[in-house]
Amino acid sequence: MTKLLAVFFLFANCQVLFCAVHETPIHPKIISRSEWGARKPTKTIRALAQDPAPFVIIHHSATDSCITQAICNARVRSFQNYHIDEKDWGDIGYHFLVGEDGNIYEGRGWNKHGAHSIPYNSKSIGICIIGNYVGHTPNAAAIEATKNLISYGVAIGKIESNYTLLGHRQTTHTSCPGNSLYELIKTWPHWSSV
């Protein structure tokens, strides 16, 4: 009986350790392009040159934030219209956008060449947190959603496990993603001063 209990105890400990190491990532709530009312791209969007992406670039929209899905949907549509009609980028430039409603909005999605930071468009996932984060950080829901999206991207093989996290200002001359958000992401795993 003692041997049986010892074997059971050993098995239970192995299960706990195995599950802790191989924990399934949280599948984040991603609002699809059809759900937010995306237009079709006006140009063919090619695939990433480096897949999985070795970089994650964090942006802010430098606009008002949004705390409901209806308002976030409208904001994302306005970004897409601006990127297509004014910038002639063929589609929204970001791979994903995150609202302070805690939802993630599919932009170009995984595996696509971005239009968010010229030196990194072919080798990164661009994530824009909707709002202006010069003087304050995004709310907890947006921060958690962003971190969950990155973890999920790693788990499904869309982002390299040893990815480098950067703020947009590290890739080009800009103040994006705002001073407060930039200081925050410097505390996140994988951030690099490059």
C-alpha positions as CSV (number, residue, x, y, z in Angstrom):
1,M,0.0,0.0,0.0
2,T,2.9,2.4,0.9
3,K,4.5,1.8,-2.6
4,L,1.1,2.4,-4.3
5,L,0.7,5.7,-2.4
6,A,4.3,6.7,-3.3
7,V,3.7,5.9,-7.0
8,F,0.5,7.9,-6.9
9,F,2.1,10.8,-5.2
10,L,5.0,10.8,-7.7
11,F,2.5,10.6,-10.6
12,A,0.5,13.5,-9.2
13,N,3.6,15.7,-8.8
14,C,4.7,14.9,-12.4
15,Q,1.2,15.8,-13.7
16,V,1.3,19.2,-11.8
17,L,4.8,19.9,-13.1
18,F,3.9,18.9,-16.6
19,C,0.8,21.0,-16.7
20,A,2.6,24.0,-15.3
21,V,5.2,23.8,-18.0
22,H,2.9,23.0,-20.8
23,E,0.0,25.2,-19.9
24,T,-2.3,26.0,-22.7
25,P,-2.2,29.7,-23.4
26,I,-5.4,31.8,-23.1
27,H,-7.1,32.1,-26.4
28,P,-7.7,35.8,-26.5
29,K,-10.9,37.3,-27.8
30,I,-10.2,38.4,-31.3
31,I,-12.8,40.4,-33.1
32,S,-12.6,39.3,-36.8
33,R,-12.4,41.7,-39.7
34,S,-16.0,40.9,-40.7
35,E,-17.2,41.6,-37.1
36,W,-15.7,45.1,-37.1
37,G,-16.8,45.8,-40.7
38,A,-13.5,45.8,-42.5
39,R,-13.2,46.7,-46.2
40,K,-11.5,44.3,-48.5
41,P,-7.8,45.2,-49.1
42,T,-7.3,47.3,-52.2
43,K,-3.9,45.6,-52.9
44,T,-2.6,42.1,-52.5
45,I,-0.9,41.8,-49.1
46,R,2.1,39.6,-49.3
47,A,3.3,37.2,-46.6
48,L,5.9,38.0,-44.0
49,A,9.5,37.4,-45.2
50,Q,10.3,36.0,-41.7
51,D,7.7,33.7,-40.3
52,P,7.3,33.2,-37.4
53,A,8.0,36.9,-36.7
54,P,11.1,37.6,-34.7
55,F,9.8,41.0,-33.6
56,V,6.7,42.5,-31.9
57,I,6.3,46.3,-32.3
58,I,4.0,48.1,-29.9
59,H,2.1,51.3,-31.2
60,H,-0.5,53.6,-29.9
61,S,-3.1,55.2,-32.1
62,A,-2.6,58.7,-30.7
63,T,-6.4,59.1,-30.7
64,D,-9.2,58.8,-28.1
65,S,-9.4,55.3,-26.6
66,C,-12.5,53.1,-26.7
67,I,-14.1,51.2,-24.0
68,T,-17.0,49.5,-25.9
69,Q,-16.9,47.2,-28.9
70,A,-19.1,49.5,-30.9
71,I,-16.8,52.5,-30.4
72,C,-13.7,50.3,-31.0
73,N,-15.2,48.9,-34.2
74,A,-15.8,52.5,-35.5
75,R,-12.2,53.5,-34.5
76,V,-10.7,50.5,-36.3
77,R,-12.8,51.3,-39.4
78,S,-11.6,54.9,-39.4
79,F,-7.9,53.7,-39.1
80,Q,-8.4,51.4,-42.1
81,N,-10.1,54.1,-44.1
82,Y,-7.2,56.5,-43.4
83,H,-4.5,53.9,-44.2
84,I,-6.2,52.9,-47.5
85,D,-7.5,56.2,-48.7
86,E,-4.9,58.6,-47.4
87,K,-1.7,56.5,-47.1
88,D,-2.5,54.1,-50.0
89,W,-1.3,51.1,-48.0
90,G,-3.9,48.7,-49.4
91,D,-5.2,47.8,-46.0
92,I,-5.0,48.7,-42.3
93,G,-1.3,48.8,-41.4
94,Y,-1.4,46.9,-38.1
95,H,-1.6,43.2,-37.6
96,F,-3.8,43.6,-34.5
97,L,-5.4,46.5,-32.5
98,V,-6.3,46.4,-28.8
99,G,-9.1,48.4,-27.2
100,E,-9.6,49.3,-23.6
101,D,-12.7,47.2,-23.9
102,G,-10.3,44.2,-23.5
103,N,-10.9,43.0,-27.1
104,I,-8.4,42.4,-29.8
105,Y,-9.3,43.5,-33.3
106,E,-7.9,41.6,-36.3
107,G,-6.0,44.0,-38.6
108,R,-3.9,42.3,-41.2
109,G,-3.7,39.2,-39.0
110,W,-0.9,36.7,-38.7
111,N,1.6,35.9,-41.4
112,K,1.0,39.2,-43.3
113,H,3.6,41.9,-44.3
114,G,2.7,44.9,-42.2
115,A,2.6,48.7,-42.9
116,H,3.3,50.0,-39.5
117,S,7.1,50.4,-39.3
118,I,9.1,50.4,-42.6
119,P,12.3,48.7,-41.4
120,Y,10.3,45.9,-39.6
121,N,7.2,45.4,-41.8
122,S,8.5,42.1,-43.2
123,K,9.6,40.6,-39.9
124,S,7.3,41.8,-37.2
125,I,3.8,41.7,-35.7
126,G,2.6,45.2,-35.2
127,I,0.1,45.7,-32.3
128,C,-1.6,49.1,-31.8
129,I,-3.3,49.9,-28.5
130,I,-6.1,52.3,-29.3
131,G,-5.6,55.5,-27.4
132,N,-3.1,58.2,-26.6
133,Y,-0.6,57.0,-24.0
134,V,1.7,60.0,-23.7
135,G,0.6,60.8,-20.1
136,H,-1.0,57.6,-18.9
137,T,-0.9,53.9,-19.5
138,P,-3.7,51.8,-21.1
139,N,-6.1,50.3,-18.7
140,A,-5.6,46.8,-17.2
141,A,-7.9,45.1,-19.8
142,A,-5.9,46.4,-22.7
143,I,-2.6,45.5,-21.1
144,E,-3.8,42.0,-20.3
145,A,-5.2,41.5,-23.8
146,T,-2.0,42.6,-25.4
147,K,0.1,40.3,-23.3
148,N,-2.3,37.4,-24.0
149,L,-2.1,38.0,-27.7
150,I,1.7,37.9,-27.7
151,S,1.7,34.7,-25.6
152,Y,-0.9,33.2,-27.9
153,G,1.1,34.1,-31.0
154,V,4.2,32.4,-29.5
155,A,2.2,29.3,-28.6
156,I,0.7,28.9,-32.1
157,G,4.0,29.5,-33.8
158,K,3.2,32.9,-35.3
159,I,5.8,34.7,-33.1
160,E,9.2,33.3,-32.4
161,S,9.6,32.1,-28.8
162,N,12.7,34.3,-28.4
163,Y,11.1,37.3,-30.0
164,T,12.2,40.9,-29.4
165,L,9.7,43.4,-28.2
166,L,10.1,47.0,-29.3
167,G,8.3,50.3,-29.1
168,H,7.6,52.0,-32.4
169,R,9.9,54.8,-31.5
170,Q,12.8,52.4,-31.5
171,T,12.3,51.6,-35.2
172,T,11.8,55.0,-36.7
173,H,11.7,58.7,-35.8
174,T,8.4,59.0,-33.8
175,S,7.1,59.5,-30.3
176,C,4.9,56.4,-30.6
177,P,3.8,54.6,-28.5
178,G,3.7,57.5,-26.1
179,N,6.0,58.1,-23.2
180,S,3.8,56.3,-20.6
181,L,3.2,53.2,-22.7
182,Y,6.8,53.1,-23.8
183,E,8.0,53.1,-20.1
184,L,5.5,50.3,-19.4
185,I,6.6,48.0,-22.2
186,K,10.2,48.4,-21.1
187,T,9.2,46.2,-18.0
188,W,7.7,43.5,-20.2
189,P,9.5,40.2,-21.1
190,H,11.5,40.3,-24.3
191,W,11.8,44.1,-24.4
192,S,15.1,45.1,-25.8
193,S,17.0,48.5,-26.0
194,V,18.4,47.1,-29.3
